Amino acid sequence: MTMNKLSLLTLFLFPFFVSAQEVLNLEDAVSIALKNNYDIQLALNSEKQSENNQTIYNSGYLPSVVANGNTNYSNKNTSLTSQQGVETNIDGAVVESYGASIGINYILFNGGNRKYQYDKLKEQYKLATSQKRLQIENTLMEVYTLFFNVARNQEQKKTLEAAYTISKERLERVIAQQKYGQKTSLEVLNARVDANNDSINLLNANVVLDNSKRNLNFLLGRGINTKYAVNNTVVLDNSLSYIKLKAQLDSNNVQLQQIAINKSISDYDLKINRTGWVPNLSASAAYGTNGSDNGKVGFFQSQTSTGLNAGLSLSWNIFDGGATKVRVQNARINRLNQDINEEKLRLSLENQLVSLWAEYTSQQTINKTEALNVSISEQNFLRSKEQFNLGQISALDFRQAQLNLIRTKLNLLNAKYNAKITELQLKKFAGVLMK
């Protein structure tokens, strides 16, 4: 089967393949990604770990209760000498002892270290929640980008299919006209080259489309070779304004929220390190029993004691070689670094927002201009086609009109989808992508 016949068969069967495929809407893609995406699942698990860490069971506020038990046995040959010099030998002297206790320990005061540690764990949970949100936003942005790339590639393929159909019709017409001496073999060869080039462009578009679909499938966490077509509808949000986006960025941007949480964590680290200068007071209590059977070698044959023990313990590391001082100094520097990071991040976000806004407005203008160019190119192509069929213009002029139409259509597709993707990036920076 020749390349032209194979391409014809592909074009003929393509509508049937599409009708049998799943049509994937953007909302469905987002829903599948939120459920299946591996990075989101890992972020959710990290959040759960942080949630476990910030419970009271990991706070140090609860006492520790410890139960102990022991038993010992010995069988020895023993030699005893009294104060009067009388020597006694005992073979196989058995001594047994046992004990059991249950005790409770509790820190009464440690300079607030326990409270600061607990509050820090709560902040770390907030940070994990914020990191989960950032991961979801990043994943959704990838889903949006890949989804619209698939949509773009689908439309590009349709444009190139139409171009190939036109080139094929031209080739058939030129071949027919050659039979009647109206066209030369050179014109037939030129038409065949153009048709082959358009066929190759179509095949390349198929490869690009298939790769884009596989990449989206991977991001959705489903079978790589799942067949589907996407909804090509693109609606731009014309309500965006730079001033509003800037205000939303300042209040909603997840990276700025993470900086605020990290500053709070740094504050707690400073307080925690300062507690190294204060004393610690703890209390303990235990109830237990101990007993022994001394056999023939003890002053008493057996002994048993049962009762309660309680006490307070005070410890104060008056001088630790300056280790606490160094930790406090480093904690202050880390807190200062958080302020520097915040200033740097705010400037970086503002710079990116300005750049994205410029790109967004530029793409909107390009979109309108390319839409006008497509309209003009379509009119020019229709007139050129009519004149070519009447023999009033050359094949070269007709091909140029066809290429102009293809180029303007592809430019319009790029402008339309680039504008939409940039719009979504603006919303991500403003922290409203998930709203």
Contacts in CASP RR format, 6 or more apart in sequence:
PFRMAT RR
TARGET T0000
AUTHOR 0000-0000-0000
METHOD contacts of the structure
MODEL  1
MTMNKLSLLTLFLFPFFVSAQEVLNLEDAVSIALKNNYDIQLALNSEKQS
ENNQTIYNSGYLPSVVANGNTNYSNKNTSLTSQQGVETNIDGAVVESYGA
SIGINYILFNGGNRKYQYDKLKEQYKLATSQKRLQIENTLMEVYTLFFNV
ARNQEQKKTLEAAYTISKERLERVIAQQKYGQKTSLEVLNARVDANNDSI
NLLNANVVLDNSKRNLNFLLGRGINTKYAVNNTVVLDNSLSYIKLKAQLD
SNNVQLQQIAINKSISDYDLKINRTGWVPNLSASAAYGTNGSDNGKVGFF
QSQTSTGLNAGLSLSWNIFDGGATKVRVQNARINRLNQDINEEKLRLSLE
NQLVSLWAEYTSQQTINKTEALNVSISEQNFLRSKEQFNLGQISALDFRQ
AQLNLIRTKLNLLNAKYNAKITELQLKKFAGVLMK
1 9 0 8 1.000
3 196 0 8 1.000
3 199 0 8 1.000
4 168 0 8 1.000
4 195 0 8 1.000
4 199 0 8 1.000
7 164 0 8 1.000
7 168 0 8 1.000
7 199 0 8 1.000
7 202 0 8 1.000
7 203 0 8 1.000
8 168 0 8 1.000
11 161 0 8 1.000
11 164 0 8 1.000
11 165 0 8 1.000
14 161 0 8 1.000
18 229 0 8 1.000
20 227 0 8 1.000
21 227 0 8 1.000
21 228 0 8 1.000
21 229 0 8 1.000
22 226 0 8 1.000
22 227 0 8 1.000
22 228 0 8 1.000
22 229 0 8 1.000
23 228 0 8 1.000
23 229 0 8 1.000
23 230 0 8 1.000
23 231 0 8 1.000
24 147 0 8 1.000
24 228 0 8 1.000
24 229 0 8 1.000
24 230 0 8 1.000
24 231 0 8 1.000
25 230 0 8 1.000
25 231 0 8 1.000
26 144 0 8 1.000
26 147 0 8 1.000
26 230 0 8 1.000
26 231 0 8 1.000
29 143 0 8 1.000
29 147 0 8 1.000
29 216 0 8 1.000
29 220 0 8 1.000
29 230 0 8 1.000
30 140 0 8 1.000
30 143 0 8 1.000
32 220 0 8 1.000
32 221 0 8 1.000
32 222 0 8 1.000
33 40 0 8 1.000
33 139 0 8 1.000
33 140 0 8 1.000
33 143 0 8 1.000
33 219 0 8 1.000
33 220 0 8 1.000
33 221 0 8 1.000
34 40 0 8 1.000
34 136 0 8 1.000
36 220 0 8 1.000
36 221 0 8 1.000
36 222 0 8 1.000
37 139 0 8 1.000
37 219 0 8 1.000
37 220 0 8 1.000
37 221 0 8 1.000
38 221 0 8 1.000
39 135 0 8 1.000
39 138 0 8 1.000
39 139 0 8 1.000
40 132 0 8 1.000
40 135 0 8 1.000
40 136 0 8 1.000
40 139 0 8 1.000
42 135 0 8 1.000
43 131 0 8 1.000
43 132 0 8 1.000
43 135 0 8 1.000
43 136 0 8 1.000
44 132 0 8 1.000
46 128 0 8 1.000
46 131 0 8 1.000
46 132 0 8 1.000
47 125 0 8 1.000
47 128 0 8 1.000
47 129 0 8 1.000
47 131 0 8 1.000
47 132 0 8 1.000
49 128 0 8 1.000
50 121 0 8 1.000
50 124 0 8 1.000
50 125 0 8 1.000
50 127 0 8 1.000
50 128 0 8 1.000
50 129 0 8 1.000
51 125 0 8 1.000
51 128 0 8 1.000
52 58 0 8 1.000
53 121 0 8 1.000
53 124 0 8 1.000
53 125 0 8 1.000
54 118 0 8 1.000
54 121 0 8 1.000
54 122 0 8 1.000
54 124 0 8 1.000
54 125 0 8 1.000
56 62 0 8 1.000
56 118 0 8 1.000
58 121 0 8 1.000
59 114 0 8 1.000
59 117 0 8 1.000
59 118 0 8 1.000
59 121 0 8 1.000
60 107 0 8 1.000
60 114 0 8 1.000
60 117 0 8 1.000
60 118 0 8 1.000
61 114 0 8 1.000
61 118 0 8 1.000
63 104 0 8 1.000
63 105 0 8 1.000
63 106 0 8 1.000
64 104 0 8 1.000
64 105 0 8 1.000
64 106 0 8 1.000
65 102 0 8 1.000
65 103 0 8 1.000
65 104 0 8 1.000
66 102 0 8 1.000
66 103 0 8 1.000
66 104 0 8 1.000
66 105 0 8 1.000
67 100 0 8 1.000
67 101 0 8 1.000
67 102 0 8 1.000
67 103 0 8 1.000
68 99 0 8 1.000
68 100 0 8 1.000
68 101 0 8 1.000
68 102 0 8 1.000
69 98 0 8 1.000
69 99 0 8 1.000
69 100 0 8 1.000
69 101 0 8 1.000
70 97 0 8 1.000
70 98 0 8 1.000
70 99 0 8 1.000
70 100 0 8 1.000
71 96 0 8 1.000
71 97 0 8 1.000
71 98 0 8 1.000
71 99 0 8 1.000
72 95 0 8 1.000
72 96 0 8 1.000
72 97 0 8 1.000
72 98 0 8 1.000
73 94 0 8 1.000
73 95 0 8 1.000
73 96 0 8 1.000
74 94 0 8 1.000
74 95 0 8 1.000
74 96 0 8 1.000
75 92 0 8 1.000
75 93 0 8 1.000
75 94 0 8 1.000
76 92 0 8 1.000
76 93 0 8 1.000
76 95 0 8 1.000
77 89 0 8 1.000
77 90 0 8 1.000
77 91 0 8 1.000
77 92 0 8 1.000
77 93 0 8 1.000
78 89 0 8 1.000
78 90 0 8 1.000
78 92 0 8 1.000
78 93 0 8 1.000
78 297 0 8 1.000
79 87 0 8 1.000
79 88 0 8 1.000
79 89 0 8 1.000
79 90 0 8 1.000
80 87 0 8 1.000
80 88 0 8 1.000
80 89 0 8 1.000
80 90 0 8 1.000
80 297 0 8 1.000
81 87 0 8 1.000
81 88 0 8 1.000
82 88 0 8 1.000
90 296 0 8 1.000
90 297 0 8 1.000
93 295 0 8 1.000
93 296 0 8 1.000
93 297 0 8 1.000
94 293 0 8 1.000
94 295 0 8 1.000
95 292 0 8 1.000
95 293 0 8 1.000
95 294 0 8 1.000
95 295 0 8 1.000
95 297 0 8 1.000
95 298 0 8 1.000
96 292 0 8 1.000
96 293 0 8 1.000
97 290 0 8 1.000
97 291 0 8 1.000
97 292 0 8 1.000
97 293 0 8 1.000
98 290 0 8 1.000
98 291 0 8 1.000
98 292 0 8 1.000
99 288 0 8 1.000
99 289 0 8 1.000
99 290 0 8 1.000
99 291 0 8 1.000
100 288 0 8 1.000
100 289 0 8 1.000
101 286 0 8 1.000
101 287 0 8 1.000
101 288 0 8 1.000
101 289 0 8 1.000
102 286 0 8 1.000
102 287 0 8 1.000
102 288 0 8 1.000
103 284 0 8 1.000
103 285 0 8 1.000
103 286 0 8 1.000
103 287 0 8 1.000
104 284 0 8 1.000
104 285 0 8 1.000
104 286 0 8 1.000
105 282 0 8 1.000
105 283 0 8 1.000
105 284 0 8 1.000
106 282 0 8 1.000
106 283 0 8 1.000
106 284 0 8 1.000
107 114 0 8 1.000
107 280 0 8 1.000
107 281 0 8 1.000
107 282 0 8 1.000
108 281 0 8 1.000
108 282 0 8 1.000
108 283 0 8 1.000
108 312 0 8 1.000
109 279 0 8 1.000
109 280 0 8 1.000
109 281 0 8 1.000
110 275 0 8 1.000
110 278 0 8 1.000
110 280 0 8 1.000
110 281 0 8 1.000
111 275 0 8 1.000
111 278 0 8 1.000
111 280 0 8 1.000
112 271 0 8 1.000
112 275 0 8 1.000
113 272 0 8 1.000
113 275 0 8 1.000
113 276 0 8 1.000
116 268 0 8 1.000
116 271 0 8 1.000
116 272 0 8 1.000
116 275 0 8 1.000
117 268 0 8 1.000
117 272 0 8 1.000
119 268 0 8 1.000
120 265 0 8 1.000
120 268 0 8 1.000
120 269 0 8 1.000
120 272 0 8 1.000
123 261 0 8 1.000
123 264 0 8 1.000
123 265 0 8 1.000
123 268 0 8 1.000
124 265 0 8 1.000
126 261 0 8 1.000
127 258 0 8 1.000
127 261 0 8 1.000
127 262 0 8 1.000
127 265 0 8 1.000
130 254 0 8 1.000
130 257 0 8 1.000
130 258 0 8 1.000
130 261 0 8 1.000
131 258 0 8 1.000
133 254 0 8 1.000
133 434 0 8 1.000
134 254 0 8 1.000
134 255 0 8 1.000
134 258 0 8 1.000
136 434 0 8 1.000
137 254 0 8 1.000
137 428 0 8 1.000
137 431 0 8 1.000
137 433 0 8 1.000
137 434 0 8 1.000
139 219 0 8 1.000
140 433 0 8 1.000
140 434 0 8 1.000
141 424 0 8 1.000
141 425 0 8 1.000
141 428 0 8 1.000
141 433 0 8 1.000
142 219 0 8 1.000
143 216 0 8 1.000
143 219 0 8 1.000
143 220 0 8 1.000
144 421 0 8 1.000
144 424 0 8 1.000
145 421 0 8 1.000
145 424 0 8 1.000
146 212 0 8 1.000
146 215 0 8 1.000
146 216 0 8 1.000
146 219 0 8 1.000
147 216 0 8 1.000
147 230 0 8 1.000
148 234 0 8 1.000
148 417 0 8 1.000
148 420 0 8 1.000
148 421 0 8 1.000
149 212 0 8 1.000
149 417 0 8 1.000
150 209 0 8 1.000
150 212 0 8 1.000
150 213 0 8 1.000
150 216 0 8 1.000
150 230 0 8 1.000
151 230 0 8 1.000
151 231 0 8 1.000
151 232 0 8 1.000
151 234 0 8 1.000
151 417 0 8 1.000
152 413 0 8 1.000
152 414 0 8 1.000
152 417 0 8 1.000
153 205 0 8 1.000
153 208 0 8 1.000
153 209 0 8 1.000
153 212 0 8 1.000
154 209 0 8 1.000
154 229 0 8 1.000
154 230 0 8 1.000
154 232 0 8 1.000
155 232 0 8 1.000
155 413 0 8 1.000
156 205 0 8 1.000
156 208 0 8 1.000
156 209 0 8 1.000
156 410 0 8 1.000
156 413 0 8 1.000
157 202 0 8 1.000
157 205 0 8 1.000
157 206 0 8 1.000
157 209 0 8 1.000
159 406 0 8 1.000
159 409 0 8 1.000
159 410 0 8 1.000
159 413 0 8 1.000
160 198 0 8 1.000
160 201 0 8 1.000
160 202 0 8 1.000
160 205 0 8 1.000
160 406 0 8 1.000
161 202 0 8 1.000
163 198 0 8 1.000
163 201 0 8 1.000
163 202 0 8 1.000
163 402 0 8 1.000
163 405 0 8 1.000
163 406 0 8 1.000
164 195 0 8 1.000
164 198 0 8 1.000
164 199 0 8 1.000
164 201 0 8 1.000
164 202 0 8 1.000
166 385 0 8 1.000
166 402 0 8 1.000
167 191 0 8 1.000
167 194 0 8 1.000
167 195 0 8 1.000
167 197 0 8 1.000
167 198 0 8 1.000
167 402 0 8 1.000
168 195 0 8 1.000
170 191 0 8 1.000
170 194 0 8 1.000
170 195 0 8 1.000
170 388 0 8 1.000
170 395 0 8 1.000
170 398 0 8 1.000
171 188 0 8 1.000
171 191 0 8 1.000
171 192 0 8 1.000
171 194 0 8 1.000
171 195 0 8 1.000
173 389 0 8 1.000
174 183 0 8 1.000
174 187 0 8 1.000
174 188 0 8 1.000
174 191 0 8 1.000
174 395 0 8 1.000
175 188 0 8 1.000
175 191 0 8 1.000
177 183 0 8 1.000
178 184 0 8 1.000
178 185 0 8 1.000
178 187 0 8 1.000
178 188 0 8 1.000
187 395 0 8 1.000
190 395 0 8 1.000
190 396 0 8 1.000
190 399 0 8 1.000
191 395 0 8 1.000
194 399 0 8 1.000
213 228 0 8 1.000
214 224 0 8 1.000
214 225 0 8 1.000
217 223 0 8 1.000
217 224 0 8 1.000
217 225 0 8 1.000
217 226 0 8 1.000
218 224 0 8 1.000
234 416 0 8 1.000
234 417 0 8 1.000
234 420 0 8 1.000
236 364 0 8 1.000
236 419 0 8 1.000
236 420 0 8 1.000
236 423 0 8 1.000
237 423 0 8 1.000
240 360 0 8 1.000
240 423 0 8 1.000
240 426 0 8 1.000
242 353 0 8 1.000
242 357 0 8 1.000
245 353 0 8 1.000
245 357 0 8 1.000
245 426 0 8 1.000
245 429 0 8 1.000
245 430 0 8 1.000
246 350 0 8 1.000
246 353 0 8 1.000
248 430 0 8 1.000
248 431 0 8 1.000
248 432 0 8 1.000
249 256 0 8 1.000
249 349 0 8 1.000
249 350 0 8 1.000
249 353 0 8 1.000
249 429 0 8 1.000
249 430 0 8 1.000
249 431 0 8 1.000
250 256 0 8 1.000
252 430 0 8 1.000
252 431 0 8 1.000
252 432 0 8 1.000
253 349 0 8 1.000
253 429 0 8 1.000
253 430 0 8 1.000
253 431 0 8 1.000
254 431 0 8 1.000
255 345 0 8 1.000
255 349 0 8 1.000
256 342 0 8 1.000
256 345 0 8 1.000
256 346 0 8 1.000
256 349 0 8 1.000
259 338 0 8 1.000
259 341 0 8 1.000
259 342 0 8 1.000
259 345 0 8 1.000
260 342 0 8 1.000
262 338 0 8 1.000
262 341 0 8 1.000
263 335 0 8 1.000
263 338 0 8 1.000
263 339 0 8 1.000
263 342 0 8 1.000
266 331 0 8 1.000
266 334 0 8 1.000
266 335 0 8 1.000
266 338 0 8 1.000
267 335 0 8 1.000
269 331 0 8 1.000
269 334 0 8 1.000
269 335 0 8 1.000
270 328 0 8 1.000
270 331 0 8 1.000
270 332 0 8 1.000
270 335 0 8 1.000
273 324 0 8 1.000
273 327 0 8 1.000
273 328 0 8 1.000
273 331 0 8 1.000
274 324 0 8 1.000
274 328 0 8 1.000
276 317 0 8 1.000
276 320 0 8 1.000
276 324 0 8 1.000
277 324 0 8 1.000
278 316 0 8 1.000
279 314 0 8 1.000
279 315 0 8 1.000
279 316 0 8 1.000
280 314 0 8 1.000
280 315 0 8 1.000
280 316 0 8 1.000
281 312 0 8 1.000
281 313 0 8 1.000
281 314 0 8 1.000
282 312 0 8 1.000
282 313 0 8 1.000
283 310 0 8 1.000
283 311 0 8 1.000
283 312 0 8 1.000
283 313 0 8 1.000
284 310 0 8 1.000
284 311 0 8 1.000
284 312 0 8 1.000
284 313 0 8 1.000
285 308 0 8 1.000
285 309 0 8 1.000
285 310 0 8 1.000
285 311 0 8 1.000
286 308 0 8 1.000
286 309 0 8 1.000
286 310 0 8 1.000
287 307 0 8 1.000
287 308 0 8 1.000
287 309 0 8 1.000
288 306 0 8 1.000
288 307 0 8 1.000
288 308 0 8 1.000
288 309 0 8 1.000
289 304 0 8 1.000
289 305 0 8 1.000
289 306 0 8 1.000
289 307 0 8 1.000
290 304 0 8 1.000
290 305 0 8 1.000
290 306 0 8 1.000
291 302 0 8 1.000
291 303 0 8 1.000
291 304 0 8 1.000
291 305 0 8 1.000
292 302 0 8 1.000
292 303 0 8 1.000
292 304 0 8 1.000
293 301 0 8 1.000
293 302 0 8 1.000
294 300 0 8 1.000
294 301 0 8 1.000
294 302 0 8 1.000
294 303 0 8 1.000
295 301 0 8 1.000
295 302 0 8 1.000
317 324 0 8 1.000
349 429 0 8 1.000
352 429 0 8 1.000
353 426 0 8 1.000
353 429 0 8 1.000
353 430 0 8 1.000
356 422 0 8 1.000
356 425 0 8 1.000
356 426 0 8 1.000
356 429 0 8 1.000
357 426 0 8 1.000
359 418 0 8 1.000
359 422 0 8 1.000
360 419 0 8 1.000
360 422 0 8 1.000
360 423 0 8 1.000
360 426 0 8 1.000
363 415 0 8 1.000
363 418 0 8 1.000
363 419 0 8 1.000
363 422 0 8 1.000
364 419 0 8 1.000
366 411 0 8 1.000
366 415 0 8 1.000
366 419 0 8 1.000
367 412 0 8 1.000
367 415 0 8 1.000
367 416 0 8 1.000
367 419 0 8 1.000
370 408 0 8 1.000
370 411 0 8 1.000
370 412 0 8 1.000
370 415 0 8 1.000
371 412 0 8 1.000
373 408 0 8 1.000
373 411 0 8 1.000
373 412 0 8 1.000
374 405 0 8 1.000
374 408 0 8 1.000
374 409 0 8 1.000
374 412 0 8 1.000
376 408 0 8 1.000
377 401 0 8 1.000
377 404 0 8 1.000
377 405 0 8 1.000
377 407 0 8 1.000
377 408 0 8 1.000
377 409 0 8 1.000
378 405 0 8 1.000
380 401 0 8 1.000
380 404 0 8 1.000
380 405 0 8 1.000
381 401 0 8 1.000
381 402 0 8 1.000
381 404 0 8 1.000
381 405 0 8 1.000
384 393 0 8 1.000
384 397 0 8 1.000
384 398 0 8 1.000
384 401 0 8 1.000
384 402 0 8 1.000
385 398 0 8 1.000
385 401 0 8 1.000
387 393 0 8 1.000
387 398 0 8 1.000
388 395 0 8 1.000
388 397 0 8 1.000
388 398 0 8 1.000
424 433 0 8 1.000
427 433 0 8 1.000
END
